[in-house]
Amino acid sequence: MVGEVRSGGVRLSGVRRLYEAVRQRERWIDGSVAVTTVLLSGGDADEVLQVVAEQARRLSGAAAGIVPAQRSAEP
């Protein structure tokens, strides 16, 4: 009986890992779609960088995301 309980726990742990892997893959796909959409929409550089930073932040689970960018001097 104890062996069956342990075996069930191992299987449940494997299912949880698989579920989390699938969820992470979905998040990556969603992030890729968001970045691709903003790039193809012809948005300005600030909008593109904002979406990239937000998606990177979301995928990493960070509290904040930034993309350092150097501005060119305008004539």
N, CA, C and O of each residue as an XYZ file, in Angstrom:
300
protein
N       0.821     -1.197      0.000
C       0.000      0.000      0.000
C       0.860      1.254      0.000
O       0.556      2.198     -0.729
N       1.931      1.294      0.801
C       2.807      2.457      0.844
C       3.470      2.647     -0.511
O       3.601      3.778     -0.980
N       3.891      1.555     -1.147
C       4.496      1.624     -2.472
C       3.542      2.231     -3.494
O       3.972      2.985     -4.367
N       2.259      1.913     -3.396
C       1.266      2.458     -4.318
C       1.107      3.961     -4.109
O       0.981      4.707     -5.080
N       1.111      4.412     -2.870
C       0.966      5.832     -2.568
C       2.172      6.592     -3.108
O       2.013      7.642     -3.730
N       3.373      6.074     -2.880
C       4.590      6.720     -3.383
C       4.571      6.766     -4.905
O       4.911      7.784     -5.508
N       4.178      5.677     -5.510
C       4.123      5.611     -6.970
C       3.130      6.632     -7.514
O       3.403      7.297     -8.513
N       1.983      6.754     -6.861
C       0.987      7.746     -7.271
C       1.518      9.158     -7.140
O       1.245     10.011     -7.984
N       2.284      9.410     -6.070
C       2.875     10.729     -5.866
C       3.887     11.058     -6.937
O       3.958     12.200     -7.391
N       4.669     10.085     -7.348
C       5.656     10.290     -8.410
C       4.942     10.606     -9.727
O       5.353     11.510    -10.454
N       3.895      9.876    -10.028
C       3.129     10.129    -11.249
C       2.504     11.521    -11.224
O       2.514     12.231    -12.230
N       1.963     11.904    -10.076
C       1.351     13.221     -9.951
C       2.401     14.315    -10.138
O       2.129     15.337    -10.767
N       3.589     14.103     -9.596
C       4.672     15.061     -9.765
C       5.051     15.194    -11.239
O       5.301     16.301    -11.717
N       5.096     14.083    -11.955
C       5.395     14.107    -13.387
C       4.332     14.846    -14.172
O       4.650     15.573    -15.114
N       3.079     14.672    -13.802
C       1.974     15.368    -14.473
C       2.078     16.864    -14.226
O       1.845     17.658    -15.137
N       2.425     17.258    -13.012
C       2.582     18.686    -12.695
C       3.700     19.312    -13.514
O       3.549     20.413    -14.043
N       4.843     18.597    -13.618
C       5.960     19.117    -14.423
C       5.553     19.260    -15.877
O       5.876     20.261    -16.517
N       4.852     18.276    -16.400
C       4.386     18.337    -17.786
C       3.424     19.502    -17.981
O       3.520     20.220    -18.977
N       2.505     19.699    -17.050
C       1.557     20.804    -17.124
C       2.284     22.147    -17.127
O       1.962     23.027    -17.926
N       3.258     22.305    -16.243
C       4.013     23.563    -16.181
C       4.811     23.790    -17.461
O       4.922     24.923    -17.928
N       5.361     22.733    -18.028
C       6.101     22.858    -19.290
C       5.173     23.311    -20.415
O       5.554     24.140    -21.241
N       3.971     22.775    -20.446
C       2.992     23.168    -21.464
C       2.578     24.618    -21.263
O       2.478     25.368    -22.234
N       2.337     25.025    -20.028
C       1.962     26.421    -19.738
C       3.085     27.385    -20.138
O       2.818     28.448    -20.698
N       4.340     27.016    -19.850
C       5.468     27.866    -20.223
C       5.561     27.985    -21.741
O       5.819     29.070    -22.262
N       5.357     26.893    -22.444
C       5.379     26.923    -23.907
C       4.276     27.845    -24.434
O       4.507     28.597    -25.381
N       3.090     27.800    -23.839
C       1.998     28.695    -24.237
C       2.377     30.162    -24.016
O       2.091     31.015    -24.856
N       3.019     30.449    -22.886
C       3.445     31.824    -22.608
C       4.461     32.307    -23.639
O       4.405     33.455    -24.078
N       5.391     31.430    -24.026
C       6.375     31.802    -25.048
C       5.695     32.075    -26.389
O       6.043     33.032    -27.080
N       4.738     31.245    -26.752
C       4.020     31.448    -28.013
C       3.245     32.760    -27.970
O       3.275     33.527    -28.931
N       2.554     33.023    -26.870
C       1.814     34.279    -26.731
C       2.746     35.484    -26.823
O       2.422     36.480    -27.470
N       3.903     35.386    -26.172
C       4.882     36.472    -26.230
C       5.408     36.684    -27.629
O       5.567     37.822    -28.072
N       5.679     35.600    -28.327
C       6.162     35.702    -29.710
C       5.122     36.338    -30.620
O       5.456     37.146    -31.487
N       3.864     35.972    -30.420
C       2.777     36.562    -31.217
C       2.684     38.061    -30.953
O       2.536     38.847    -31.888
N       2.769     38.460    -29.689
C       2.673     39.883    -29.342
C       3.803     40.682    -29.979
O       3.568     41.754    -30.537
N       5.030     40.165    -29.899
C       6.173     40.877    -30.469
C       6.063     40.918    -31.993
O       6.289     41.966    -32.598
N       5.724     39.803    -32.612
C       5.585     39.757    -34.070
C       4.499     40.712    -34.546
O       4.671     41.404    -35.550
N       3.387     40.751    -33.828
C       2.284     41.631    -34.204
C       2.700     43.093    -34.185
O       2.414     43.835    -35.125
N       3.372     43.510    -33.121
C       3.775     44.916    -33.030
C       4.837     45.245    -34.082
O       4.853     46.352    -34.620
N       5.720     44.293    -34.375
C       6.727     44.538    -35.410
C       6.092     44.685    -36.787
O       6.488     45.553    -37.565
N       5.108     43.842    -37.090
C       4.474     43.884    -38.407
C       3.456     45.013    -38.547
O       3.077     45.377    -39.661
N       3.015     45.564    -37.422
C       2.015     46.629    -37.483
C       2.619     47.968    -37.878
O       1.899     48.921    -38.175
N       3.948     48.033    -37.879
C       4.598     49.278    -38.259
C       4.621     50.301    -37.147
O       4.760     51.496    -37.406
N       4.489     49.850    -35.914
C       4.517     50.766    -34.784
C       5.885     51.422    -34.643
O       6.876     50.957    -35.207
N       5.919     52.497    -33.889
C       7.195     53.190    -33.691
C       8.091     52.391    -32.752
O       7.644     51.452    -32.092
N       9.355     52.776    -32.705
C      10.357     52.037    -31.940
C      10.003     51.965    -30.456
O      10.229     50.934    -29.822
N       9.458     53.028    -29.897
C       9.094     53.031    -28.470
C       8.033     51.981    -28.170
O       8.108     51.284    -27.158
N       7.049     51.870    -29.048
C       5.987     50.887    -28.862
C       6.548     49.469    -28.947
O       6.205     48.609    -28.134
N       7.406     49.232    -29.929
C       8.018     47.910    -30.094
C       8.830     47.543    -28.859
O       8.704     46.437    -28.334
N       9.660     48.468    -28.398
C      10.490     48.189    -27.229
C       9.655     47.975    -25.976
O      10.016     47.169    -25.118
N       8.546     48.687    -25.865
C       7.658     48.507    -24.720
C       7.081     47.085    -24.709
O       7.034     46.436    -23.663
N       6.647     46.613    -25.868
C       6.087     45.260    -25.958
C       7.166     44.214    -25.676
O       6.914     43.242    -24.964
N       8.366     44.406    -26.229
C       9.466     43.466    -25.987
C       9.791     43.402    -24.493
O       9.941     42.315    -23.935
N       9.900     44.556    -23.852
C      10.213     44.589    -22.424
C       9.119     43.922    -21.601
O       9.413     43.168    -20.674
N       7.872     44.191    -21.931
C       6.755     43.600    -21.185
C       6.729     42.080    -21.347
O       6.523     41.354    -20.375
N       6.934     41.608    -22.554
C       6.911     40.155    -22.780
C       8.087     39.474    -22.091
O       7.925     38.393    -21.523
N       9.260     40.084    -22.131
C      10.424     39.524    -21.445
C      10.187     39.495    -19.940
O      10.543     38.528    -19.267
N       9.584     40.558    -19.419
C       9.272     40.614    -17.996
C       8.287     39.508    -17.617
O       8.476     38.802    -16.627
N       7.251     39.374    -18.409
C       6.223     38.375    -18.126
C       6.780     36.952    -18.197
O       6.495     36.125    -17.331
N       7.566     36.676    -19.221
C       8.115     35.331    -19.388
C       9.122     34.966    -18.305
O       9.240     33.800    -17.927
N       9.835     35.951    -17.815
C      10.837     35.679    -16.778
C      10.248     35.709    -15.372
O      10.885     35.263    -14.417
N       9.032     36.235    -15.246
C       8.414     36.345    -13.933
C       8.978     37.493    -13.115
O       8.829     37.521    -11.894
N       9.624     38.439    -13.779
C      10.242     39.576    -13.091
C       9.195     40.634    -12.742
O       8.115     40.675    -13.332
N       9.530     41.475    -11.787
C       8.640     42.561    -11.371
C       8.675     43.712    -12.370
O       7.701     44.455    -12.495
N       9.784     43.863    -13.078
C       9.922     44.959    -14.039
C      10.785     44.492    -15.204
O      11.582     43.562    -15.070
N      10.616     45.145    -16.338
C      11.433     44.837    -17.504
C      11.792     46.121    -18.229
O      10.937     46.979    -18.451
N      13.049     46.249    -18.594
C      13.483     47.442    -19.318
C      14.375     47.024    -20.483
O      15.033     45.984    -20.443
N      14.380     47.845    -21.502
C      15.265     47.652    -22.634
C      16.037     48.965    -22.805
O      15.472     49.962    -23.254
N      17.324     48.967    -22.447
C      18.091     50.194    -22.624
C      18.265     50.487    -24.116
O      18.583     49.595    -24.902
N      18.056     51.724    -24.484
C      18.182     52.108    -25.886
C      18.864     53.449    -25.966
O      18.589     54.347    -25.171
N      19.738     53.580    -26.912
C      20.434     54.833    -27.124
C      19.677     55.626    -28.180
O      19.391     55.120    -29.266
N      19.364     56.838    -27.860
C      18.678     57.725    -28.799
C      19.693     58.394    -29.701
O      20.758     58.814    -29.249
N      19.362     58.490    -30.968
C      20.254     59.208    -31.864
C      19.963     60.706    -31.758
O      18.825     61.114    -31.522
N      20.982     61.496    -31.931
C      20.825     62.962    -31.872
C      20.079     63.425    -33.110
O      20.423     63.058    -34.233
N      19.064     64.228    -32.893
C      18.309     64.763    -34.036
C      18.992     66.025    -34.540
O      19.475     66.833    -33.748
N      19.031     66.196    -35.870
C      19.704     67.388    -36.443
C      18.992     68.677    -36.141
O      19.443     69.744    -36.558
